[in-house]
Amino acid sequence: MAKAIHSMIRVLDEARSVAFYQTAFGLSVADRLDFETFTLIYMSNEESDFEVELTVNKGRTEPYALGDGYGHFAVSVADLEAEHARLEEAGLNPGKIVDFNRDGGLLARFFFITDPDGYKIEVLQRHGRYK
């Protein structure tokens, strides 16, 4: 059986991205592997074994084109309103909270936040299948 262990995204500025993920999600650097042409930064926290891998290609100065496909990764939180307020207070501009209903019941409550490179992260209230 396969186990998800990390998701990789390419970032332009290591310090800016590390600071964002620390502030937004309480992730800290678990490992940093420096190579001649790129650096890998693995970020995690005690909530999960899953990691975000930031890849910095050395010498790159132009932002990455994210394309027109809609992709994101998601995190869950115990108190959506408190997290939204905390991220707003930190100046990270979270989107509006959305109640998503299906068949007359609440399926999910969430908002999106965008990292410094334009990647979307969905922040979900822990509920139902979103634990």
C-alpha positions as CSV (number, residue, x, y, z in Angstrom):
1,M,0.0,0.0,0.0
2,A,1.4,3.4,-0.9
3,K,1.8,6.2,1.7
4,A,1.8,9.9,0.7
5,I,4.9,11.5,2.1
6,H,5.4,14.9,0.4
7,S,4.3,17.3,-2.3
8,M,6.9,19.4,-4.1
9,I,6.5,22.9,-5.4
10,R,9.1,25.1,-7.0
11,V,9.7,28.4,-5.4
12,L,11.7,31.5,-6.4
13,D,12.9,32.8,-3.0
14,E,13.8,30.3,-0.3
15,A,13.6,32.7,2.7
16,R,10.3,34.2,1.6
17,S,8.7,30.8,1.1
18,V,10.0,29.3,4.3
19,A,8.7,32.3,6.3
20,F,5.3,32.0,4.6
21,Y,4.9,28.3,5.4
22,Q,6.1,28.8,9.0
23,T,3.7,31.7,9.6
24,A,0.7,30.3,7.7
25,F,0.9,26.6,8.8
26,G,3.4,26.3,11.6
27,L,5.7,24.2,9.4
28,S,9.4,24.2,10.1
29,V,12.4,23.1,8.2
30,A,12.8,19.3,8.8
31,D,15.7,19.0,6.3
32,R,17.6,21.1,3.8
33,L,19.6,19.4,1.0
34,D,21.8,21.7,-1.0
35,F,23.0,20.6,-4.5
36,E,25.0,22.4,-7.1
37,T,22.0,23.6,-9.2
38,F,19.1,23.4,-6.7
39,T,18.2,23.1,-3.0
40,L,15.4,21.0,-1.5
41,I,13.8,22.2,1.7
42,Y,11.5,19.8,3.5
43,M,8.9,21.4,5.8
44,S,6.6,19.7,8.3
45,N,5.0,19.9,11.8
46,E,3.9,17.6,14.5
47,E,0.4,17.3,13.2
48,S,1.3,15.0,10.3
49,D,4.1,13.0,8.7
50,F,3.3,14.6,5.4
51,E,5.9,17.2,4.2
52,V,5.9,20.1,1.8
53,E,9.1,20.0,-0.3
54,L,10.2,23.4,-1.6
55,T,12.6,23.2,-4.6
56,V,14.7,26.3,-5.3
57,N,16.5,26.2,-8.7
58,K,19.7,28.3,-8.3
59,G,20.1,31.2,-10.6
60,R,16.4,31.4,-11.5
61,T,15.1,35.0,-11.5
62,E,11.7,34.7,-13.2
63,P,8.6,33.5,-11.4
64,Y,7.3,30.0,-12.5
65,A,4.3,29.9,-14.8
66,L,1.7,28.0,-12.9
67,G,-0.4,27.3,-16.0
68,D,-4.2,27.3,-16.3
69,G,-4.8,24.0,-14.5
70,Y,-6.5,24.5,-11.1
71,G,-4.5,22.6,-8.5
72,H,-3.9,23.0,-4.8
73,F,-3.0,21.1,-1.6
74,A,-5.1,21.3,1.5
75,V,-4.6,21.4,5.3
76,S,-7.2,21.0,8.0
77,V,-7.6,23.1,11.1
78,A,-9.6,22.7,14.3
79,D,-11.0,26.3,14.3
80,L,-11.4,27.8,10.8
81,E,-12.5,31.2,12.0
82,A,-9.6,31.5,14.4
83,E,-7.1,30.5,11.7
84,H,-8.6,32.9,9.2
85,A,-8.4,35.7,11.7
86,R,-4.8,34.8,12.6
87,L,-3.7,34.8,8.9
88,E,-5.5,38.1,8.3
89,E,-3.7,39.6,11.3
90,A,-0.4,38.3,9.9
91,G,-1.1,40.1,6.6
92,L,-1.3,36.9,4.5
93,N,-4.7,37.9,2.9
94,P,-6.8,34.7,3.2
95,G,-9.8,34.4,1.0
96,K,-13.4,34.5,2.3
97,I,-14.7,31.5,4.2
98,V,-17.0,29.4,2.1
99,D,-19.7,26.9,3.3
100,F,-20.0,24.1,0.8
101,N,-23.2,22.2,1.0
102,R,-24.4,18.9,-0.6
103,D,-27.7,17.2,-0.3
104,G,-28.9,19.7,2.2
105,G,-26.0,19.3,4.6
106,L,-22.6,20.8,5.2
107,L,-19.9,19.0,3.2
108,A,-17.0,21.5,4.0
109,R,-16.1,24.9,5.3
110,F,-12.9,26.3,3.9
111,F,-11.0,29.3,2.5
112,F,-8.0,29.6,0.2
113,I,-4.7,31.3,0.8
114,T,-2.0,32.0,-1.8
115,D,1.7,31.5,-1.1
116,P,4.4,34.0,-2.4
117,D,4.8,32.0,-5.7
118,G,1.1,32.0,-6.5
119,Y,0.3,28.4,-5.3
120,K,-3.2,28.0,-3.7
121,I,-3.6,26.2,-0.4
122,E,-7.1,25.2,0.8
123,V,-7.6,25.5,4.6
124,L,-10.5,23.3,5.7
125,Q,-12.4,23.0,9.0
126,R,-11.9,19.5,10.4
127,H,-15.3,17.9,9.7
128,G,-16.5,14.8,8.0
129,R,-13.9,13.4,5.6
130,Y,-11.6,16.4,6.1
131,K,-9.8,15.4,9.3
